Amino acid sequence: MSTEATILHADLDAFYASVEQRDDPRLRGRPVIVGGGVVLAASYEAKARGVRSAMGGQQARRLCPDAIVVPPRMSAYTAASRAVFEIFRRTTPLVEGLSIDEAFLDVGGLRRLVGAPVGIADRLRREVREQVGLPITVGVARTKFLAKVASGVAKPDGLLVVAPERERDFLHPLPVERLWGVGPVTAAKLRERRIHTVGDVARLGEAALVSLLGGGAGRHLHALAHHRDPRSVQVGRRRGSMGAQHALGRAPHTSADLDATLAGLVDRVTRRMRAAGRSGRTVTLRLRFGDYARATRSHTLVKATADTVPLLAAARALLGAALPDIDRRGVTLIGVSVANLDDNPVQPELPFDRDPGAELDAAVDAVRDRFGSAALTRAVLLGRDPGVEMPLLPD
């Protein structure tokens, strides 16, 4: 592990909303919400009023009645992301993209060529602003974890360097939610025991954390609280899962409505898998209920596949098992993902009969590739809102 702060975490600020403000001068300095039914992004002017991503549109407008709501323009966000990543890769060949608006960069080998990491970070921010027209925050630290925390603390449009000798002073006063892996449930467990800051976690000791949170989580948080993170910036790492989700309104949804939404999501995911040459075994259904609680259910197939039919059948079985909970609690979001992805070709089973499902998938993919994703759709999806297909980094 480096003894110098050489890892950058670069994170575009309120990305979708910033692109809208860049392209329409009338929106600058005003509260902007991207997306109507569900907030996809909010400008910092809207965030200051309590608006957050994934919030329902009605709640967002109650909090910020003067907000300007604009529809998403995914092609514009994709183009902006590509331009920013070009700057990242001109800065250093060691770039690990996390999403279309954030990445880790390792600049440890560039000091003799272009200068110290803080100067590189400052120049990167300036180039993104001048060449792409967007604000970006950069955290600089010795580890990926600390660099990401630093960028979060420095937002918006900031630069923060955590020198190795300042790591403890920087990290320990922060709330426990700054630790990777501490969500609302874990934070509640910690706060019940009067553990409020990262420093409180560090003083507990590994055995106490393991007893409280379990082996994996306890050891993980103990290491982070002592600013230990041995992971390096990984270039060209392929994603471990592929998924899609669709936010639903709070109105009741029939099982037929949910099945149609699920089928559209599986179509989207399996098409991406085939385009990337990936196959997968584990299907996971993600639900957000009407009370905002979340649940996941998964099933692992006997063999990896990218075919729509078996993956949709597995997802439908998971949805069927969840219907009693949905009927009782309502549902506001449904998502599906496929994990345990494999890069190897799928071995056909004996006997080598033709697979009409795979042939149909190939034909549908070919039509959509040539004429657009809306050229073919399932009959059950006609007249339904297909949801927003979020731009993603190439696999």
C-alpha positions in Angstrom: 0.0 0.0 0.0 1.2 3.5 -0.9 2.5 5.7 1.9 1.5 8.8 -0.1 -2.0 10.1 -1.0 -2.0 9.1 -4.7 -5.6 7.8 -5.2 -8.2 10.2 -6.6 -11.9 9.7 -6.3 -13.5 11.9 -8.9 -17.3 12.4 -8.7 -19.4 14.7 -10.9 -21.8 16.8 -8.8 -25.6 16.2 -9.2 -24.7 14.8 -12.6 -28.0 14.8 -14.6 -29.1 18.1 -13.1 -25.7 19.7 -13.8 -26.0 18.6 -17.5 -29.4 20.2 -17.7 -28.1 23.5 -16.1 -25.1 23.5 -18.4 -27.3 23.1 -21.5 -30.1 25.5 -20.5 -28.8 28.8 -18.9 -32.3 29.5 -17.6 -31.9 26.6 -15.1 -28.6 27.8 -13.6 -28.9 28.8 -9.9 -32.4 27.4 -9.7 -33.8 24.2 -8.1 -33.9 21.5 -10.8 -35.5 18.1 -10.6 -34.8 15.5 -13.3 -37.7 13.1 -13.7 -41.3 13.5 -12.9 -42.8 10.5 -11.2 -39.6 9.7 -9.4 -36.6 12.0 -8.8 -33.7 10.7 -10.9 -31.5 13.7 -9.8 -31.7 17.0 -8.1 -29.6 20.1 -8.3 -27.9 21.3 -5.2 -30.5 24.1 -5.0 -33.2 21.5 -4.8 -31.2 19.3 -2.4 -31.0 22.2 0.0 -34.8 22.0 0.3 -34.7 18.3 1.1 -35.2 16.8 -2.4 -33.2 13.5 -2.9 -32.8 11.0 -5.7 -35.4 8.1 -5.7 -37.9 10.4 -3.9 -41.4 10.4 -5.2 -42.2 13.3 -7.5 -45.2 14.5 -5.4 -43.1 14.6 -2.2 -40.3 16.4 -4.0 -42.7 19.1 -5.3 -44.2 19.6 -1.8 -40.7 20.2 -0.4 -39.7 22.4 -3.3 -42.8 23.8 -5.1 -40.8 26.2 -7.2 -38.6 23.5 -8.6 -38.3 23.2 -12.4 -39.0 19.6 -13.4 -37.3 18.4 -16.6 -37.5 15.1 -18.4 -34.3 13.0 -18.5 -32.1 13.1 -21.6 -30.1 9.9 -21.4 -28.2 10.5 -24.6 -26.9 13.9 -23.3 -25.7 12.3 -20.0 -24.0 9.4 -21.9 -22.1 11.9 -24.1 -21.1 14.0 -21.1 -19.8 10.9 -19.3 -17.7 9.8 -22.3 -16.1 13.2 -22.5 -15.3 13.2 -18.8 -13.8 9.7 -18.9 -11.6 10.8 -21.9 -10.1 13.4 -19.5 -9.7 10.7 -16.8 -7.8 8.5 -19.2 -5.6 11.3 -20.5 -4.7 12.0 -16.9 -3.6 8.4 -16.0 -4.0 5.0 -17.6 -5.1 3.6 -14.2 -8.8 4.4 -14.1 -11.5 2.3 -12.4 -15.0 3.5 -13.4 -17.6 3.0 -10.7 -20.5 4.5 -12.6 -21.0 6.9 -15.5 -20.3 9.9 -13.1 -17.5 8.6 -10.8 -14.2 6.8 -10.9 -11.0 6.1 -9.0 -7.7 7.2 -10.6 -4.2 6.1 -9.4 -1.7 8.9 -10.1 1.1 7.4 -8.0 3.5 7.0 -10.9 3.1 10.5 -12.3 5.0 12.7 -9.9 8.2 13.0 -11.9 6.2 13.4 -15.2 3.5 15.9 -14.2 3.8 16.7 -10.5 2.2 16.0 -7.2 -1.3 14.4 -6.9 -2.9 17.6 -5.6 -1.8 19.4 -8.7 -3.0 16.6 -10.9 -6.4 16.7 -9.1 -6.7 20.5 -9.5 -5.9 20.3 -13.2 -8.4 17.5 -13.7 -11.1 19.6 -12.1 -10.2 22.6 -14.3 -10.2 20.5 -17.5 -13.6 19.0 -16.8 -15.0 22.4 -16.1 -13.5 24.0 -19.2 -13.9 21.2 -21.7 -17.2 19.6 -20.6 -18.8 22.4 -18.6 -19.5 20.4 -15.5 -18.5 20.7 -11.8 -16.6 17.8 -10.3 -15.4 17.0 -6.8 -12.2 15.2 -6.2 -10.9 13.5 -3.0 -7.3 12.5 -2.7 -6.0 10.0 -0.2 -3.8 6.9 0.4 -6.7 4.4 0.0 -9.8 4.1 -2.2 -12.0 4.3 0.9 -10.6 7.5 2.2 -10.5 9.1 -1.2 -14.2 8.4 -1.6 -15.0 9.7 1.8 -12.9 12.8 1.1 -14.9 13.6 -2.1 -18.2 13.2 -0.2 -17.1 15.6 2.5 -15.8 18.1 -0.1 -19.0 18.3 -2.2 -20.1 20.2 -4.1 -17.4 21.3 -6.5 -14.5 20.8 -4.1 -11.1 19.3 -3.7 -9.9 17.7 -0.4 -6.6 16.0 0.2 -6.2 13.6 3.2 -2.5 13.4 4.0 -1.4 10.1 5.6 -0.6 11.8 8.9 -4.1 13.4 9.0 -6.1 10.2 8.3 -7.2 9.6 11.9 -8.1 13.2 12.6 -10.1 13.4 9.4 -11.9 10.1 9.6 -12.7 9.5 13.3 -15.0 12.6 13.9 -17.3 11.6 10.9 -20.7 9.9 11.5 -20.8 6.1 11.2 -22.8 6.3 8.0 -19.6 7.4 6.2 -18.2 3.8 6.5 -18.9 1.7 3.5 -21.5 -0.9 4.3 -23.2 1.1 7.0 -26.8 1.6 5.9 -29.8 2.5 8.0 -30.1 -0.9 9.7 -26.5 -1.1 10.7 -26.4 2.5 11.7 -29.4 2.0 14.0 -27.7 -1.0 15.6 -24.6 1.0 16.3 -26.5 4.1 17.6 -28.6 1.9 20.0 -25.2 1.2 21.7 -24.2 4.9 21.6 -21.8 4.4 18.7 -22.2 7.5 16.7 -18.8 8.3 15.0 -16.1 6.4 13.1 -13.9 7.0 16.2 -16.4 5.2 18.4 -16.3 2.2 16.0 -12.5 2.2 16.1 -12.4 2.1 19.9 -14.7 -0.9 20.1 -12.3 -3.5 19.0 -12.8 -6.2 16.3 -14.2 -8.9 18.6 -17.0 -6.6 19.8 -17.9 -5.5 16.3 -18.0 -9.2 15.1 -20.3 -10.0 18.1 -22.6 -7.1 17.2 -22.6 -7.3 13.4 -21.3 -10.7 12.4 -18.0 -11.9 11.2 -17.7 -10.3 7.7 -19.3 -7.0 8.6 -17.5 -6.6 11.9 -14.1 -7.2 10.5 -14.8 -5.0 7.5 -15.9 -2.0 9.6 -13.0 -2.5 12.0 -10.5 -2.3 9.2 -12.1 0.8 7.6 -12.4 2.6 11.0 -8.6 2.1 11.3 -8.2 3.4 7.7 -7.1 0.1 6.3 -8.1 -0.6 2.7 -5.6 -2.7 0.7 -7.6 -2.6 -2.6 -5.8 -1.1 -5.6 -7.4 0.7 -8.5 -8.4 -2.0 -11.0 -8.4 -1.3 -14.7 -10.8 -3.2 -17.0 -12.6 -5.0 -14.3 -15.9 -6.5 -15.6 -19.1 -6.0 -13.6 -20.2 -8.8 -11.3 -23.9 -8.4 -12.0 -26.2 -6.8 -14.5 -29.6 -5.4 -13.5 -32.4 -3.0 -14.1 -35.2 -1.5 -12.0 -38.4 0.4 -12.5 -40.0 2.8 -10.0 -43.7 2.5 -9.6 -46.3 4.9 -8.4 -48.0 4.4 -5.0 -51.3 3.3 -6.6 -52.2 -0.4 -6.3 -50.7 -2.7 -9.0 -52.2 -5.9 -10.2 -50.1 -9.1 -10.5 -50.5 -8.7 -14.3 -49.0 -5.2 -14.1 -46.1 -6.4 -12.1 -45.5 -9.4 -14.4 -45.4 -7.1 -17.4 -42.9 -4.8 -15.7 -40.8 -7.7 -14.7 -40.8 -9.1 -18.2 -39.6 -5.8 -19.6 -36.8 -5.6 -17.1 -35.6 -9.1 -17.8 -35.7 -8.4 -21.6 -33.5 -5.3 -20.9 -31.0 -7.2 -18.7 -30.6 -10.3 -20.9 -30.1 -8.2 -24.0 -27.2 -6.4 -22.2 -25.8 -9.7 -21.1 -25.8 -11.1 -24.7 -24.3 -8.0 -26.1 -21.4 -8.3 -23.6 -21.0 -12.0 -24.1 -21.9 -12.8 -20.5 -24.0 -15.5 -18.9 -25.3 -15.8 -15.4 -26.7 -18.1 -12.8 -28.2 -16.1 -9.9 -31.4 -14.2 -10.4 -32.3 -11.6 -7.8 -35.6 -9.8 -7.4 -35.5 -6.4 -5.6 -38.6 -4.8 -4.1 -39.3 -1.6 -2.4 -42.6 -1.8 -0.5 -45.1 1.0 0.1 -43.6 1.6 3.6 -40.2 2.1 1.9 -38.7 -1.0 3.4 -36.7 -3.1 0.9 -36.4 -6.8 0.3 -34.4 -9.1 -2.0 -35.0 -12.6 -3.1 -32.8 -14.7 -5.2 -32.5 -18.1 -7.0 -29.5 -19.8 -8.5 -29.9 -21.8 -11.7 -28.1 -25.1 -12.3 -26.1 -23.6 -15.3 -25.3 -20.2 -16.5 -27.3 -18.7 -19.3 -28.1 -15.5 -21.1 -31.4 -16.8 -22.6 -34.5 -14.8 -21.7 -36.9 -17.7 -21.1 -35.1 -19.4 -18.1 -34.1 -16.2 -16.5 -37.6 -14.8 -16.8 -39.1 -18.0 -15.4 -36.8 -17.7 -12.4 -37.7 -14.1 -11.8 -41.4 -14.8 -12.2 -41.2 -17.6 -9.5 -39.5 -15.1 -7.1 -42.2 -12.5 -7.8 -45.0 -15.1 -7.3 -43.6 -15.9 -3.9 -43.5 -12.3 -3.0 -47.0 -11.4 -4.0 -48.5 -12.0 -0.5 -46.2 -9.4 0.9 -46.9 -7.0 -2.0 -50.6 -7.4 -1.5 -50.3 -6.5 2.1 -47.7 -3.7 1.9 -47.9 -2.4 -1.6 -44.9 -1.9 -3.8 -43.2 1.2 -5.2 -40.1 -0.3 -7.0 -39.3 -3.6 -8.7 -35.9 -4.6 -10.0 -34.1 -7.6 -11.3 -30.4 -8.5 -11.6 -28.4 -11.5 -12.8 -25.1 -12.3 -10.9 -22.5 -15.0 -10.9 -21.6 -13.8 -14.4 -19.4 -16.0 -16.5 -17.3 -15.0 -19.5 -17.0 -18.5 -20.9 -19.3 -19.8 -23.7 -22.2 -21.8 -22.5 -21.8 -25.5 -23.1 -24.9 -26.9 -24.9 -26.6 -29.9 -23.3 -26.8 -33.2 -25.0 -28.5 -33.9 -27.3 -27.5 -30.9 -29.4 -31.1 -29.9 -30.4 -31.9 -26.5 -31.7 -32.9 -24.0 -29.1 -35.8 -21.9 -30.4 -35.6 -19.6 -27.4 -32.0 -18.7 -28.1 -32.8 -18.2 -31.8 -35.7 -15.9 -31.0 -33.5 -13.9 -28.6 -30.9 -13.5 -31.4 -33.5 -12.4 -33.9 -35.0 -9.8 -31.5 -31.6 -8.5 -30.6 -30.7 -8.1 -34.3 -33.9 -6.1 -35.0 -33.4 -3.8 -32.0 -29.7 -3.3 -32.8 -30.6 -2.2 -36.3 -33.8 -0.2 -35.7 -33.6 0.8 -32.0 -34.7 -0.7 -28.8 -38.3 0.4 -29.3 -38.7 -1.4 -32.6 -39.9 -4.6 -30.9 -41.7 -4.9 -27.6 -43.8 -7.5 -25.8 -47.5 -7.3 -26.4 -48.1 -7.0 -22.6 -46.0 -3.8 -22.6 -47.9 -2.0 -25.2 -49.3 1.2 -23.8 -47.3 0.8 -20.5 -44.6 3.1 -19.3 -41.4 1.1 -19.8 -39.4 3.2 -17.3 -36.2 5.0 -17.8 -33.2 2.9 -19.0 -30.3 4.4 -17.1 -27.0 4.9 -19.0 -24.2 2.6 -17.8 -20.5 2.2 -18.2 -19.5 -0.3 -20.9 -19.0 -3.8 -19.5 
